[in-house]
Structures are given as structure tokens and as C-alpha cells.
Amino acid sequence: MAQFVKLVPENLKALREVNPRLMSYNVEFAEVTGGTFWKAYTPEQVAGTEEFHVAPSADGIAAMYKDLMQVYAPIDLYNEKLRSLAKELGTAWVRVSGTWATKTYYDFDNATGGIAPEGYLNVLTKEQWIGVLDFVKAIDAKLMISVANCPGLHSAEEPWNPSEAEKIFRLSKEHGVPIDGAEFANEPNMMEDTGFPAGYTPADYHRDQDLFFAWVRANYPECICIGPSSVGEGLTINGGDDNSKSGGIEQLVRENCSTTDLLEDTKEPLDVFSYHYYNGVSERLASVMPSGHWLADTAHTEAYLDVALNCARTYAPLRDKYCPGGEMWVTESGDAGGGGDTWASTYLDVFRTLNELAGFAAITDGVIFHNTLASSDYGFLAREVFDPRPNYFAVLLWNRLMGTTVYDTAEPLREGAHVFAHSRKDGKEGVVYLVINNSLTETTTVELPKSAERYTLAGEGGNVRAAVMTLNGKPLVLGAGNSLPELTPAAQEAGTVTLAPATCTFFVL
């Protein structure tokens, strides 16, 4: 059914101020060191003209991974195109973590010859880490990491020790880019499957997170302590029926515990509460977890778009319990675990991305770390060539327009009318509305009380799976010398305006 929305700015009520770095992102540790990550989909699979299907293997998930992954060289964080595009996104947190980080040895004196010591799986060189530090400094970002906690460092019976953490914290500070925030581990509720020592238990985690946070506060007090970065926990949506989906990939692991299990008996307080959100699992993992995969033709629906907001509503009481008064950070966020769905790099994922940013800000204050900046199919930028995808331009526009004051629009979320409002980023008096028409067939009519600047995003040619997004009908692609296109608004007179199906529109009043 076609929707009607009347914008009445004078009726808006301020909800909160949100972190100016709300829109942030991850650089995978595996990108920094080089290593195995998901193979890219073919252009035909991205466009939806070729099916992507992986049959379950009798040899288990590990055998399937061999066909789904490939080895990549380390990312070039000195690449001028990458740096320029990252800097254009504005002030942000950069999180360098992932499961890879839990099992990485810091070889800052070149003693290993590139061979991981026993009990570790990966090696980080001094030059690679300085590359991260120089990148963070060049784009004026804040740096967040997690540290090693694997059999090479200690057994489950032995307490964690700071011998490895001291290396990376000290080098960062000496280089003039101190670590601003740290989680103890990535997705610790997966226990051994995240890289912890054999036999590791929640009690061991309590001991070790407390040791790490106490050490950080004693030696690097400028660094905030964040956690636990748990994922999924069997969160069900769609009414919890037999066809419901899960917000994470925790069902693939051998042992799983809850956020409460991780935090109940810890002594060192959190400065920030964190969790991970994925809308489900990608086609790569659909055969082993079919209930966790969403089909492309559902990626615009109310049920699909509510997953991120349901996660926020689910975790908020846990934040209130374990980090009262603190912010809530989504330290990994993406359309699907397993490198992203086939449509992650297309306009179709823009609905989810903008809806999550706006909806999360309406629920609480915090930061959302998109996974990733430039890795796999869900990256803002295409791997190695760093060409911007639709989500990049969507968040670029968000950061240029949306201020930090969040308003209650009093509009219930419904198909065709996801309506949000923020202050103006330019500091001028007024307001910016975001109206997402997620219906693929119906228009939405918006009544404006006065003239406005309008920015309407759509898939090129009206195709929601287009690899190129348009702004007011003009394709958003890089120009000569990798220059960004002009993000120019259309003048919109007061009165009614009809928004086409499958569009996302910002109105600056």
C-alpha cells in the first residue's frame, strides 16, 4: 500500500546526542598480515543472474572452507586512493581485530622468519603494524584493537599475561599513535573456535579479561576498555518460528556461551559495552545453516530490516546491567557472516545500512563498525582496487548531512516509510529527514512544510541489485584522478513529492 508522510519539524522532540563517530569501520587483521579470506563472487552472482550454491560436505565445514577461501596479500595501507576515500568519510574509529587477531604473534624484531611460533597461527611484522598506525594517523581516526589469547601465549589453566600485548601497545605509543580502545578478544562466546586455548571456560575468560583491563588501566590509561564483543547468542526473530533466522554464525561452532556467562563474575568494569551483529549468514554458509540465510528477495522487507534494531533492543538491557551509563558499540556489523551475501556490494544493501544507522541512533548512543572498509563483498570499497560501492556513497552522504542530535519523528516504521530525523551536520538551524521507501512496488508521498534540498538514492536503472547507485538520477562513480562525484541536491519546493519505490531520500530543511 502506498504510504503518506507529513513532515512537521516543529513537532520533533530530541531523543539524544549520538557519538560523532557513529559510522566507523573495521580493517580485518587478516588484511594487515595477509592470509586466507573469502573468495569474491563473480559479477554474474553479484547481479543475481548466476546462482551461488555450496553443497554440504561429508568432510565437514573445514572441507567446504577450502573451496570458499583463498590467500590474499597484505593490504597496502599507504595507497593514496584508499587513504583519500577513507578520509572523505570523516572522523571515525578504525577497529583492527577479528578472529585472526586472537591467534597472531607480534614479530616486531623479525625473529620468526615469517613462521608462526607454536600455538599461534599468524605473524604480524613491525612494518605491517606501522602501516596501520600511519594509516590511522593519515585519516585522523581513533584506533581500536583486540589482543592475542591463544595456546601460544598460555594454557587454559594459566592466567593470561601481557607479554604480547605490551609489544603492540608500546610500539603504537612510541610511534605517536596510541591505542585508543581495546577489546580483550574477538567473539569470545565462541570459546575455542575463536582461538582460545583448549579447555577454555567462561571462568577463565573472567580471569583473563580482568587481568587485561587491569593491565591496560595501570599502563595505558588513555585506552578505554570495551567488551565483550559477543556474537549472535541464538538471537531469534520473526516470532521465533521454525523458519526464524539468527543474528550470528554461532550455530556453526562447537561450544558457545552467552554474554551473561562472559561478564557475570568479572571485576574490572567496562567503559563501553560491545556486541557483533550480522543479519544472518551468506550463501557461502547457507547449506550448513539454512535457517540463518535470507534470500535476496527478502532483503528489503520489514522482518529483514528489523534484525539490526532487534539486536540493539536485545543487547541494551545487558549494556544497562554490565556497563550502566555507557555507550553500546556494534564492533562488527554487516549483512551476513561469511563475507557477505552476493548482493552485499550492490544498492540492495543500502536499505539495511541506512536503516541500521538511523534506527540504532533512535534506540541508543554508540558506534557502529561496518565490516569492512575494503575486504570481501561487504566492504565499502572493492578489495585491492578500492572502488567505492553503493554503501560507501550512502554513508558518505549520511556523514555529510546528518548531525548528532537525534529526533523522534513519531512515525511508526512500516514498509514504504522508515522516517528518521537528525540535526543538520553543517550546524545550521533546521533538520535533516531520511525517508526510506523500502517497498519495491509502491510509491511514498511526502508533504514538505517548506522548500528543501533533496538527495534521492536509487539503484542504477531502477535495479536494486545494481553495482552502481544514483543520486537524483546521476551515477555515483569516481571521476578523473579518482575524484569523488559531486553530491549535489535537487531543489524541492514546499508541498508534496512522490518518492519512487526502492529509494532512500534525505531532505535538508
ABEGO torsion letter per residue (X at the ends): XBBBBBBBAAABBBABBBBAAABBBBBBAAAAAEEBBBBBBBAAAAAGABBBBBBBBAAEAAAAAAAABBBBBBBBAABAAAAAAAAAAEBBBBBBBEAAAAABBBBAAGAAGGBBBBGBABBBBAAAAAAAAAAAAAAGBBBBBBBBBBAAABBAABBBBAAAAAAAAAAAAAAGBBBABBBABBGAAAEAAAGBBBGBBAAAAAAAAAAAAAAAAAABAABBBBOAGBBGGGBBBGGGBAABBBABAAAABABBBBAAAAAAABABBBABBBBBBBAEBBAAAAAABAAABBBAAAAABAAAAAAAAAAAAAAAAAAAAABBGBBBBBABBBABBGGEBAAAABAAAAAAAAAAAAAAAAABBEBBBBOBAABEAABABBBGAGBBBAAAAAAAAAAAABBABBBBAGBBBBBGBBBBBBBBAAGBBEBBBBBBBABAABBBBBBBABBBBBBBBBBBGGBAABABBBBGGBBBBBBBGGBBBBBBBBBBBBEBBBBBBGBBBBBBX
